[in-house]
Amino acid sequence: MKVCSFLENRLFILAAHSLGFFLSLNYILCIAGVITGYPFDTVKVRQQIEGQSIPRCCVSIVRNEGYMGFFKGMSSPLMSITAINAIAFGVYENTLKFFNHEHSLLASFFAGNVAGAAQCGICIPSELVKTRMQLQKNGMYTSSWDCAKKMIRRGGLLSVYKGTWITIARDCSGYGTWYVTYEFCTRKLSKDGTPSSLPSWQLLIAGGLAGVTSWLVNYPLDVIKTRFQADDNIHSYRKVCHAIMKTCGIRGFFAGISATIIRAFPSNAFTFLGMEWSYRLARMMIDWHKSQISNE
């Protein structure tokens, strides 16, 4: 019993160290992904509200706000992205366990929907603050934290959850598509049907395609969400949809999609690559330490 307890303690310590390394590595990758893709996200949000082309939007930002205008509100996703990914991937993996290891594509889609809903508790206020910061041109907010404080002061704590239902609808369908596309691509690319044997370049392709496909599926919901969150005076999703149809037609529901796709492929490619290699490294470390313990 003592030997068993000793081994369990060693493995527990190892698992904790592996988890720490895993989170640190993914934090770095997440931060890098946010920083490199954020200018495209700012352009996307401006296009969704103002309807300008990418070149005109970029010129307007540089001329009126300088190059730092592309990075307004970036601290909000920087603070939340690691927690969002940790919740999403953790809930996804644990939901799959209910299917008795029969990981069909339908199971992946269902687990992705659950993961998408689970991370909304952090995602909704983070995206609301980000959107308000990206759209402001009068210096009303000095920082993301200042933006959140002023919104809570005006409307209470629930005010930072404006757009809850449209965000849940977007992220359930988006995460479901995200995971099922990645699973489908990795199964088609690998000989054994799992991503563990794939080289990095194939993981990048699978992750990039997952990101692009996800956005293509849920993009109209994202446009509605952005417009709904951008204005405190809007309280009806129906009115948002009516305004889009009246001013832009069906094309209005896809405003900014080019900037989104440009950002989506590399950002999601490296997200999945980082997660997959972190899993592999953690498994390698645990297997190696198990072998060392068994030889003692």
N, C-alpha and C positions, 0 to 999 in steps of 0.2 A: 504493500500500500504506500509506503514511504517513497519507493522508487517511482511509482505511478504518479504520486502527488508532485514529486520533484520534476518529472517530465512535463506534467501538465503546467506547472508554474513556468518552466523554461519556454514552453510553446506559447503560453499566454504573453510573456514578456516579448517574445519574438513577434507575435502577432501585433502587439501594440507598436513596436518599432516599425514593422512593415507598414502598418496603417499610417503612422506619422510620416514616413517617407512617401507613401502613396499620396497623402493629402498635400504635402509640400510640393511634390512634382506637379500635381494637377493644379495647384494654386498658381504656380509659375506659368504653366501653359494657359490657364484661364485668363490670367492678367494680360499675357502677351496677346491673346486672341481679342480681348476687349479693346486694348489700345490700338492695335493695327486695324481693326474693323470699325472702330467707332465713328470716324469721319463719314463712312458710307451710311451708317445708321442715322447720323444727323441729317444727311442729305435726304435719306428716305423719309424721315419724319416731316421735314420741310416740304417735300414734294407731296406728301399725303394731305397736307393742309393747304398749301399754296398752289399746287398743280404745275410748278415750273419744271423745265427740263433739267437734267443733271448739270450741263455747262452753265446755264443761267443761274441755277441755285448756288453753285460753287462760287461764281463771280460775285453774286450778291452777298454771300457770307464773307468772303475775303475783303470786299470793298467796304462793307458796313461794320464788320465785327473783327476783322483780322483773321489770321490763320487759327488762332485759338478758339474762334467761334465754332470750329468743327468739333471741339472737345468739351463743349458746355454740358455739364451734368454727368460727366464721365465717372465721377467718384461714386455715384449711386450704383451702377452695375459693378464697379470694381469691388465694392464692399459686399455685394450680394451674390456674385456669380459663383463663388466657391460653394456657398451653402446651397444654392439652387441646384448645382450639378450633383452635389453630394446627396441631397434629398432625392433627386430624380433617379440617379443611377441606383441608389440604395433601395428605394421603393420598387423600382423596376425588377431588380434581381430577386427581392423577397417575394414579390407578387408572382413571379414565375414559379416559385417553389410550390405554389398551390396546384400547379398543373402536373405534379408528380414527374418532373423532369421531361415531360413530353412537350418540348418547346416548339410547338407549331407556330406558323406565322400569325394565326389568329390569337394564340396565347401572347405573342409578342405585342400585337396591336392592343389587346386588352390591358396588358401590364403597362404599356406606354401611356394609355389613357389614364390609368390610376396614377402613374408617376407625374403626368402633366398636371393633374388636379392637385396633387400633394404639394408641389412646389409653388403653387399660386399664392400661398400665404405670405411668402417673401417676395415673389415676383411682382405682384400687383402694386404695392406701394413703391417698390424700386423703379418700376417702369413709369408710374405716374409722375414721380419726381423727375426722372430723366426726361420725360416728354416735356414737362413744364419748363425745365431748364433749357432744353434744346430750342424751344420756340420763343423764349423771352428775348426781347430786343430793347427793353427800356430799363434794364438793370434793377428790376423789382426784387429779384433774389440775388443775394451775394454768393450763395453756395447751395449745394444740394441739401445740406442740413438746415440752412436758413429757409429754404423752400418748404421742407417738410414741417418745420416748426410753425411757419405762418399759415399753412393749410390747416394744421391741427387747431391752431388758435382761432381760425375763422369758422371751421366747420366741425370740430371735434375729431376724435381719433378715427372714426369711420370715414372721414373725408378722404383719407389716403387710400381707401379701398374703393374709390369711384371706378366703375367699369369692371366690377368683380365678375359678373356673369358672362360678359363677352370675352374676358380674358380666360376664364375657365373653359369656355367653348373652344376658343382658339387653341389653347395649350393641350387640351385633351386630344383633339384631332391632330394637332401638330406633333406632339410627342408620340402618339400612336403611329403616325406615318413615319416619323423619324426612326424609331426603333425597328419597325417592320421592314423598312427599306434597307437599313443597315444589315439586318439579319438575312434578308433575301440576297443581297449582294455578296455577303461573305460566304453564304452557303453555295452560291453559284461559282464563286471564285476558288474555293478551297476543295480539296479532294475528299476530306473527311466531313465536310459540312459545318466546320467550326472555324472561327477566326484565329484560333491559337496557332495555326500552322502557316498563316499568310504573312508574306513579307510586308514591310512598311508601306511600300508604294501602293499595294493593293488595299491596305487598310485606309490609306488616304483617299483613294477613289471611292471606296464604299461609304466612308464618312461624309465626303463631299457631296455625293449623290443623295445621301440621306437628308442632308441639310437643305439642298435645293428642292427636293421633292416635298419635304415638309412645308416649306414656305409657299410653294405653288398651290398646295392644298388649302392652307389656312389664310392666305394673304388677304382676301376680302375682309375677313374678320379682324385682321390687324388694322386695316384702314379704318374700319368702324370704331375699333377700340381707341385708336389715336385721336380721332375727331371727338369722340365722346369724352375722353380724359382731358382734352386740351382746353375745354371751356366749362367753367363752373355753372354756367347758365343752361347747359344742355342736360336734360334729364330723361330723354327718350331715345332709345336705339332706333325706333321707327322714324323719328324726325331726322336723325343722322342719315339714314339710308335714303330718305326722301330728298334731303338736301344734296346728297351726292348725285343721285339720279337726275335731279333738276339742273344742276350746274355742269356736270361732266358726263352723265350717262353711265353705261356699264364700265367704260374705261376708267372712271373715277375710282372704282373698287380695286384697281391695279396700279394706281399712281405710286411711283417709287419702286416698282418691283425690279427694275433693272439694277439699281443700286443694291437692293437686297440680295439678289442672286450673286452679284459680284462679291459681296461680303460673305455670303452663306457658304460657298464651296470651301474656301481655305479655312474659315473659322471652324466649321463643323468637321472638316477633315482632320485637323489637328486635335480637336476635342476627343474624337473617337480614338485617334492614334495614341494620345496621351493616356486615356483610360485603359486601352488594351495593353499597352506596354507596362503600365503600372500593375495591372493584374498579373501579367507574366512575371514581372520582377518579384512581386510579393510571393507568388507561388514558388518561384525558384529559390528564394531566400528560405521559405518555410521548409521546402523539400531538402535543401542543403543542411539546415540545422537539425532536421529530423535524423538525417544520416549521421551527423556528428554525434548526436545524443545516443543513437543506437550503438555507436562504436565505443562509447565510453564505458 
